[in-house]
Amino acid sequence: MNAADLGESPARPARVLLVENAKLFHQLVAAAIAERLDVQVLHAYSLADAAATLEREGSVDLVLTGLVLADGDQESIVDFFLSRQLPTVIVTGMLDEGLRERLLQRPIVDYVVKNTPGAVEYVVWLVRRLERNRRITALVVDDAASARMHAASLLKLYGFRVAEAESGEAGLSLLERDPSIRLVITDQEMPGMDGVEFTRRLRARHPRDSVSVIGVSGAGKSTLVAQFLKNGANDFLHKPFSREEFFCRVSQNVENLELIGSLQDLATKDFLTGLANRRHFFARGAELFDAAQRERRRVCVAMLDIDFFKKVNDTFGHDGGDVALKAVAQTLARFVRPRDLVARFGGEEFALLAVDLGPTEAEYFFEGLRARIEGLDVRFNEQRIPITVSIGVCVERLESLDAMLTEADRLLYLAKAGGRNQVRRSDQPE
């Protein structure tokens, strides 16, 4: 399963227990999940199978279960999984209004009617959505403890991490402290700061592409929806709302955030390596450089080039060259500090801007990076691709980012001319 860059990735892939005795549907769902998601599917065809699997494997992240099993009726099947506090999705061949109401009275995640068009697609979407929710923190802002608890319990059911605030002021404080908050559910009727004002203040610090806001109110005021939307909310829910509507609205808003993130990635990231692209390096680098100038902080800029890259392509083909580029990019991404900016500049060339590195720190930093790349064990078609890099580093802050890049490029040329697989810094004698 691909992460959506909306927070920290979980430590291991999700595990789904699929309990279904209709073998064709079981095979279709299992194959679709395995083909399209990075999710481990555990198989069971009865409650006894499910019990044995859970005993052997431990807990799972999600249960997909049918309601027709040889050793259980509808109620006992639902009870079996909910009593173990397992997130459960019901997959059923038939659904009348009575069964639907009974299911929604229980804390299941969702239900799927398997003989409808698109049922398998919906199951795959649902598994992906719930897995991605594990990376996201949702904030519930409401002065009423019971209403706050209700919304929080639904969000937890759908896999979100949840933070709670009993006032707009507390909500704004939480948002500043926790960057993983990407979804906010806020009530309107709160003392001191109402939901509309809270949303307005939130938007002054957190744009629509970083946090999605859903306003909630039980008031019948006809202008309230427009007030929320005009002050920066993404959506609105009238109380009382159904669980199904809540889940659909929440999912739609989170997916819109992911779509915006994907479009931003296309504009700012290199498609092959996932690093920033040349355009983003200049835009973000100029901001970092100007801030360092204002605050009189040290800044250094480096240019890095893979040695003998043409030989890599000639020996291993362009697919092998891509493997080498990705390996270097991954090493760079892991080696640099969170505040550093690293980009693929073009071809086999990379650029790096680092703040608060003096000459001594820069020497250890870039020599360590060079050695880390030289020590990579990169394989392609069972053959090792030897990789070294040459690095030019401008350690003095010049008049502009362009000037520092030009100097780093000149030093890179000297490193190449001096034998490659080395670092040349601007504070070294030539």
N, C-alpha and C positions, 0 to 999 in steps of 0.2 A: 504494500500500500504506500502510495506517495504521500509524504508529509506536505502540508500546506503552508509552512512557515508562519503558523499562527501561535507558536510557543514551543516549549521544550518537548522533544520526542519521548515517548515512553521507553522504558529500558528494554523491553522485548516485544516481538510482534504479538498482536492480539491472537487469542485462541477462541474459536467458536465451536460449540458443541451442537451438531446437527442431529436432531432426533426425528426421524421420519421413516415410516415403514412403506410408503409408496416409492418403490425403488427407482422408477424413472425420474420422478421429481427430485428425489434425493441426489441422484447422479447429476442432474442438470444444475442444481444449486451448488453442489460441491465443486463441480468442474468450473462453473462461472466464477466462484470465489477464488479458487486456486489459480485460475488463469489471469485474473485481473487485479487481485489484491494480495498484499504481503501478509496473509493471515493463515494461521494453521487451523485446519478443519479437523475436528474429532468426530467420529461417526458412531451413531447408536440407532437401533431400530426398535427399541422398547425401553420401558422404564428400567428394567433390569440391566440392559446394556448401558444405559445412562448412569445408573448407580455405580456399576463396575468401572466405567470410564472415569467418573469423578473420583472414585476411590484410588484409582491408579495414577491419574494425572494431576489431581488436586483441583483447585478452582479454575473456572474459565471466565472469560470476559463477557461472553454473550451466549445465550441458548436460543436456538431456532428449533421450535418443537411443533409437531403436528398434534392434533387432538384426537386422532384415531390410532391407538396403539393396542396391542393384544393384551397388555397387562394393566390397563388403566382407562377410566372414563374421563370425560372432559374436566371435571372438578379435581379429580385426584392427580391428573397430569399437571394442571396449573399449580396445585398445592405443592407438588413434589419439588418444583424448581423455585417457587417463590419462598417456600419455607427454608430453603438454603440461601436465600437472599441473592439469587443469581438474576442478572438482567435478562428478561425473557421476552422473546417475540413469538407470537402465536401464528402458525401457518395452518390455515384451514381450507378445506375444499368447499364448504358452504358457510354462508354467514347470513343469518336473518337478524332482524332488529333486536329480538330478545337476546340472542347470543352476543351480539355486539355490546348491548348494554351491560350484560353480565361480565364480559371481559373487561370493559372499561371501568367497572367498579373495583377491579383488582389492579395492583401496581405493576401491570405489564408495561413494557416499553411501547409496543405497537402490535398490530395484527396485519396479516397479509392473506388475501384470498388467492389461493394458488392456481385456480382454474381460470383466472382472468388474464387478458393480454397484458404482457409486461410484468407479470408477477415475479419472474426470476430477476429481471432488471431492477425491480423495486427492492428485492431482497439484497442484491449486490450494493445498490445505492445506500440502503439502510445500514448495512454492515460497515461500509466505508464512512458514512456520516458519524456513526456512533464511535468508531475508532478514532476519527479525527477530533471528535469532541473531547477526548481524553487529554488533549494538548491545550485546551482553552479554559480560561477562568471566566466565569460569568458573575456579575455583580448584581445583587438584588437590593434596591433602595426602597424602603417602606417603613414608616414609623409603626405600623401595626404588626406585632410579632406573628400573629396567626397568618396574615396574608403573606408576610415575608417567608415564613416557614413553608407555606404551600408552594410558592413559586420556586423556592430553593430545592424542595423535595422533587419537583418535576424535573428541574435542571440536572440534579444528581442522577435521577433515573435515566436521563438521556446521556449520561457519561461525563458531563461537565464537572470541573472543579468549581466550587461555589464560594463566593465571599458575600457577606451580608453587611448592610449599613442601615441604621435606624433613622438617619437624617441625610439631607443633601450635603451638609458640611462634611459629615463622616464619609460619605460616598466619594466626594472629591479628594479627600485625603487618601483614601484607599487607592484610587486611580493613580495618584502620584507615586505611591509606594510599590505598586504591583503592575509591571508592564505586561504581564500575561493576561490581564483583563481585556477582553476583546468584545464582550457583549454586556450591555447594561439593561436591566429591567427596572424602570422607575415608576413609582406611583405618583399621581398628581397631588392628592390631598395630604400634604405633610405640613406640620407647623414650622414657622421660620422661613424655610425655602421650599416652595412647591416644586412639582416635577418639571414644569416648563422652565422655571428659573434655573433649576439644577442643570437641565439639558443645555440651556444657553451658556452657562458658565463652563460646563464640560467641553462644549464645542470650541471655546476660546483656547483650549490647550490640546484637544484631541480631535483631529480631523476625521471626516467620515470614512477615510480609507484605513483607519487604525482601530476605531471602536464603533460598534453598531449600537444604537439606542432604541429601545422599544418603550413607549409611554403606555401607562395603564391607568384607567380610571373607571369608577362606577358612576360618576356624575353624568347627567344627561345633557350637559351643555353642548350645544351644536357646534360651537366654534372651537372646542377644545382640541379636536384632531388637527385642525389647521394651525393652531397655536403651537402644538408640539412640533409639527413638521416644519413650520417656518423658523423655529428656533433650533433646528438641527436634528430632531429625531428622525429615525429611518422608518419607523412603523408605529402603529398604535393598536392596543387591544382594549375592548370594552369588557368590564366586569359585569356579570360573571362570564368567564370564557371556558370553553371546553378544552380538555387535555389535547385532543386532536388538533384544534386550531392553534393552541399554544405551541405544540411541537412543530407544526408546519410553518408558523411565522418565525419561530426561532431558527429553524433550519434554513429557511429562505434567506434570512438576514446574514447568517454566518457564511452561507455559500456565496452571497454577494461580496462579502469581504474577501473570501478566497479568490473569487474571480478578479477583483480589483488587484489583489496581490499578484496573480498570474500575469495580468496585463502589465503591471509595473515591472515584473521580472523580465518580460519580453523587451521592455524599453531600457532596462538598466543592467541586465546580466548577460554574460557571454553564454550562448546556447550550449556549447560543448562542455565547458568546465564548471559553470555555475558561479564563477567569480564575477565581480563587477566588470562591465565592459569599459572601453576607452572613453566613451562619452560620459558615463557616470563618474569615472575617475576624475576627469577634469572638473565636472560640476561639484561633486562632493569634496574633491581635493582642494579646490579654490576656497571653499567654506572653511575647511580645517586649517589651511595655510593662513587665511586672513585672521582667524581666531587666534592662532599661535602668535602672529605678529602683534595683535592688540594686547595680548597677555604676556608678551615677551617670553614665550616658551620656546624651547629647542624644537627643531623639526628637521628631519632628514628624509631624503627621497632616494629611492634605489631603482635601478633598472636591472632586470635579470633575464638572461637568455640561455636556453638549453644548448649545450655544446654539441656540435656535429649533428644537428637535427636532420639535415638532409640525408645523412648516412643512415639514421634511424628509419626514415621513410623508405629509402632505397632498399634496406635490408629486410624490414618487416612489413612494408607496405603502409599505406595511409591509415589503415585500421590500427596497426601497431603504433604509428605515430600518435594517433588519438589516445591510445592507452597511455603513452608516455606523458602527453600533455595533461591528461586527467590526473595522473599520479603526482605530477609536480604541483598542479593546482590544489589537490587535496592536502598535500604537505604544507603548502603555503597557508591554506585556510586554517589548518590546525596549529601551525607554528606561531602565526602572528597573534598579537594581543587584541582583545575586543575593540579597542579604540583605534587600531590601525586600519588603513585602507589599502586593499590589495586588488589588483585588476589584471586581466589578460589584456595586454596592449595591442596584440595582433600577432598572428603566426605563433612562433615559439617564444615570444617576448612578454614579460610581465613587469608591472610597475608596482611599487610599494611606497606609501607615505606613512611615516611613523612620527608621533609627537613625543617629546620628553625622552629622547635618546641622545645622550651626549656622545662624544667620540669614543670613550672607553666602552660604554654600553653598546654602541653601534658595532664596535669590533667584535665583541662576544656574540651579539645577536646575529649578525650576518655570517660570521664564520660558522656558528652553530647551524644556521639554515643551510649553508652550503654543504656542510658535513652530513646533515640529515638527508638531503636529497641524494648525495653520493652513495649513502648507505641503503637506499631503497632497493628492495628485491621485487622488481616489476617483471611480470611474466606475460608473454603473448605466444600462443600456440606452443606451450611448454618450453619456450626459450626465454632466457633472461635478457631484458633490454637494459644495457648499461646506460645510466643517466648521470651526467654532471652538469653543473651550471656555472656560468661566469656572472659576476655581480659588480656593478658600479654604484657607489654610494656617495651622494653629496651630503656631507654632515653639517655644513654651514648654511644658515638660512640666508638665501640670496633675496633679490628684490621681488621675485615672483616665482610662482610654481613652475612656469615654463622655463625660467632660467635654471632652476634646480634640476628639472628633467633633462635639459640640454647638457648640464654638467655631469649628471649621472650617466647619460648616454655616452659621453666622451670617456668617462672612466671605465664604462663597460667595454668600449673598444680597446682600451689599454689592457684590460684583463684578458680579453681575447688574444691580443697581440703578444701578451706575456706568457702564453702557454695554456690558457683556459683553466677551468676548474679552480678559480681563485676569486678573491674579493679585492677590489681596488677602491680605496676611500680617498676623499678629497683632502684629508688631513695627513696623508702619507706623502713622503717625498717622491717625485717622479724621476 
